[in-house]
Amino acid sequence: METYTDPGTVKATRTTFEIIETLAEADGGQITEIADELGLAKSTIHRHLATLEDLEYVVKDGDRYRIGFRFLELGEGTKKRTDTYQMASQKVKKIAEQTAERAQFVVEEHGKAVYVFGETGEHAVQTDSVIGKYRPLQSMAAGKAILAYLPEERVEEIIQQHGLPSLTENTITDEDELYEELEEIRERGYSINDQETIPGLRAIGVPIECPDGGVFGALSVSGPTHRVQGDRLEETIPNILLGTANELELDMKYS
């Protein structure tokens, strides 16, 4: 758990969310387990959990607490807040059907990539691309596609804030190498993730640009290396993604 010392933040609120995140990561827990994990008194944890239970954000089963479905309602509200997100959702489903692989829509938030929508095609493999999960932007195809179309000063801010953490031996961890790849992405219009997030998995990503400038997010397709190679890697899937991105950008502009 990261530690922050910003005097402008509210300590009690931060503690509440640390408890929520701990419950989510461990798929539930007892007061003693959470207190030990966070290094806080059991009485403190109990007060926070009692409040969250009263507000129906956590559920108590015996002596264990778990995250409630109230959070799902909030998350769904976030995804549905604009028509554009709904259009992106429809495109993701279409891409999954066309490619028979896993398709995702990703946005940048707090300098990280977050999965917003995902669909599985007929032959899609199981991955840990859970909706709402955060990942380093430079470690994934969609994230690199977003970085390539962000202003350079924003990319620098993200690197300063989060660094370039490694998920596999193929993840880009050198700043100069990253900038070279971002230039290549701009030249060809799409990004490639060659086992940089998960060994044995490749992905292709394309950015979705806003009508008034900036990057709305990115679409991507991921699949096992033995299927995502050759023409599928360099032509078939990129063309599907680029065509779909063009449709979504036009929908955004004229809807």
C-alpha positions in Angstrom: 0.0 0.0 0.0 1.4 3.4 -1.0 1.9 6.0 1.7 1.0 9.7 1.1 1.8 12.7 3.2 -0.1 15.5 1.4 -1.4 17.8 4.2 -4.3 18.7 2.0 -5.9 15.2 2.2 -8.2 13.8 4.8 -6.6 10.9 6.7 -9.8 9.2 7.7 -11.1 9.1 4.2 -7.7 7.7 3.0 -8.0 5.0 5.6 -11.5 4.1 4.4 -10.3 3.6 0.9 -7.2 1.6 2.0 -9.6 -0.8 3.8 -11.8 -1.0 0.7 -8.8 -1.7 -1.6 -7.5 -4.3 0.9 -10.9 -6.1 0.9 -11.1 -6.0 -2.9 -7.5 -7.4 -3.3 -8.0 -10.2 -0.8 -11.6 -11.0 -1.8 -12.7 -10.2 1.8 -11.2 -10.5 5.2 -11.5 -10.4 9.0 -10.9 -7.3 11.1 -7.7 -8.7 12.4 -6.4 -9.6 8.9 -7.1 -6.1 7.6 -5.6 -4.4 10.7 -2.4 -6.5 10.3 -2.2 -5.7 6.6 -2.6 -1.9 7.1 -0.8 -1.7 10.5 -3.8 -0.1 12.2 -5.7 -0.8 15.4 -8.6 -3.3 15.2 -10.9 -0.7 16.7 -10.1 1.7 13.9 -10.8 -0.9 11.3 -14.0 -1.9 13.0 -15.4 1.6 13.0 -14.7 2.1 9.3 -16.2 -1.3 8.4 -19.3 -0.7 10.5 -19.8 2.6 8.7 -19.3 1.0 5.3 -21.7 -1.8 6.2 -24.3 0.7 7.4 -24.0 2.5 4.0 -24.3 -0.9 2.3 -20.9 -0.7 0.6 -19.6 -3.8 2.4 -21.3 -7.0 3.5 -20.6 -9.0 6.7 -20.7 -12.8 6.5 -20.0 -14.1 10.0 -16.7 -12.5 11.0 -15.6 -11.7 7.5 -16.3 -8.6 5.4 -16.5 -8.4 1.6 -17.1 -5.7 -1.0 -20.8 -5.2 -1.7 -22.5 -4.8 -5.1 -23.2 -1.1 -4.3 -19.8 -0.4 -5.9 -21.0 -2.1 -9.1 -23.8 0.4 -9.3 -21.3 3.3 -9.1 -19.0 1.7 -11.6 -21.8 1.1 -14.1 -22.9 4.7 -13.7 -19.4 5.9 -14.5 -19.3 3.8 -17.7 -22.7 5.0 -18.8 -22.2 8.7 -18.1 -21.9 9.6 -21.8 -23.3 8.3 -25.1 -19.7 8.0 -26.3 -18.8 5.3 -23.8 -21.8 3.3 -25.0 -20.7 3.7 -28.6 -17.3 2.4 -27.5 -18.9 -0.6 -25.8 -20.7 -1.5 -29.0 -17.5 -1.3 -31.0 -15.6 -3.6 -28.6 -18.3 -6.2 -29.0 -18.1 -6.0 -32.7 -14.3 -6.3 -32.7 -14.5 -9.4 -30.5 -16.9 -11.0 -33.0 -14.8 -10.1 -36.0 -11.4 -11.3 -34.6 -12.7 -14.1 -32.3 -10.2 -12.8 -29.8 -10.4 -10.7 -26.6 -11.2 -7.0 -27.3 -10.9 -4.1 -24.9 -11.5 -0.4 -24.6 -9.0 1.4 -22.3 -8.6 5.0 -21.1 -5.9 6.9 -19.2 -6.7 7.9 -15.7 -4.3 9.2 -13.1 -1.4 8.4 -15.4 -2.4 4.7 -15.7 -4.3 2.6 -18.1 -7.7 1.3 -16.9 -9.9 -1.3 -18.6 -13.4 0.2 -19.2 -15.0 -2.4 -21.5 -14.0 -5.9 -22.6 -15.6 -8.7 -24.7 -14.4 -12.2 -25.5 -14.6 -13.7 -29.0 -15.2 -17.3 -29.9 -11.5 -18.3 -29.4 -10.5 -15.7 -26.8 -8.1 -16.9 -24.0 -8.6 -16.0 -20.4 -6.4 -13.1 -19.1 -6.4 -10.9 -16.0 -7.7 -7.8 -18.0 -10.4 -7.2 -15.4 -12.7 -4.3 -15.9 -11.5 -1.4 -13.7 -8.0 -2.9 -13.4 -5.1 -0.4 -13.6 -1.9 -1.1 -15.5 1.2 0.9 -16.4 0.5 2.6 -19.7 3.7 1.6 -21.4 3.2 -2.1 -20.6 0.2 -2.7 -22.9 -0.8 -2.0 -26.5 -3.8 0.3 -25.7 -1.7 2.2 -23.2 1.1 2.8 -25.7 -1.4 3.9 -28.3 -2.7 6.5 -25.8 0.8 7.7 -24.9 1.7 8.1 -28.5 -1.0 10.7 -29.0 -0.7 12.5 -25.7 1.3 15.8 -25.5 4.9 15.1 -24.7 4.8 17.1 -21.5 1.9 14.9 -20.3 4.0 11.7 -21.1 6.9 13.2 -19.1 4.6 13.8 -16.2 3.3 10.3 -16.2 6.9 8.9 -16.3 7.9 11.1 -13.5 4.9 10.1 -11.4 4.9 6.3 -12.0 8.2 5.5 -13.6 8.3 2.6 -16.2 7.6 -0.5 -14.1 8.3 -3.9 -15.6 5.6 -6.6 -15.9 7.6 -9.1 -18.0 11.2 -9.2 -19.4 9.8 -7.6 -22.6 8.2 -4.5 -20.9 9.8 -1.2 -22.0 11.6 0.3 -19.0 13.9 2.7 -20.8 12.6 6.2 -21.5 14.5 6.7 -24.7 13.3 3.3 -26.0 9.7 4.3 -25.1 9.9 7.6 -27.0 11.3 5.8 -30.1 8.4 3.3 -30.0 5.8 6.1 -29.6 7.2 7.7 -32.7 6.9 4.4 -34.6 3.3 4.1 -33.4 2.4 7.5 -34.8 3.9 6.6 -38.1 2.0 3.3 -38.6 -1.1 4.2 -36.6 -1.2 1.3 -34.3 0.8 -0.2 -31.4 2.0 -3.7 -30.7 2.4 -5.4 -27.3 4.7 -8.3 -27.8 4.5 -10.2 -24.5 5.0 -7.1 -22.5 2.1 -7.6 -20.1 1.7 -11.4 -20.0 4.2 -13.9 -21.4 2.7 -15.7 -24.4 0.2 -12.9 -25.2 0.4 -10.3 -28.0 -1.9 -7.3 -28.5 -2.6 -4.6 -31.0 -3.9 -1.2 -30.0 -5.2 2.0 -31.8 -6.0 5.4 -30.3 -9.4 7.0 -30.3 -8.9 10.8 -30.9 -11.4 13.3 -29.6 -13.1 15.6 -32.2 -11.7 18.7 -30.5 -8.2 17.2 -30.0 -6.8 14.9 -27.3 -7.2 11.2 -26.8 -10.5 9.7 -25.7 -9.0 6.2 -25.2 -7.8 3.2 -27.2 -9.2 0.0 -28.6 -7.1 -3.2 -28.5 -7.2 -6.9 -29.4 -5.2 -9.5 -27.5 -4.5 -13.2 -28.2 -1.9 -15.9 -27.9 1.3 -15.5 -29.8 0.7 -18.5 -32.0 -2.5 -16.9 -33.4 -1.5 -13.2 -33.3 1.4 -13.3 -35.7 2.3 -12.7 -39.3 -0.5 -11.1 -41.4 -3.0 -11.2 -38.4 -0.5 -9.1 -36.3 0.6 -6.7 -39.0 -2.4 -6.3 -41.2 -5.7 -8.1 -40.5 -6.3 -7.1 -36.9 -4.7 -3.6 -37.2 -7.1 -2.9 -40.2 -10.1 -4.0 -38.2 -9.1 -1.8 -35.3 -8.2 1.2 -37.5 -11.5 0.9 -39.3 -13.5 0.7 -36.1 -11.6 3.6 -34.6 -12.4 5.7 -37.6 -16.1 4.8 -37.3 -16.1 5.7 -33.6 -14.4 9.0 -34.2 -17.0 9.9 -36.8 -19.8 8.8 -34.4 -18.3 11.0 -31.7 -17.9 14.0 -34.1 -21.5 13.9 -35.5 -23.6 12.4 -32.8 
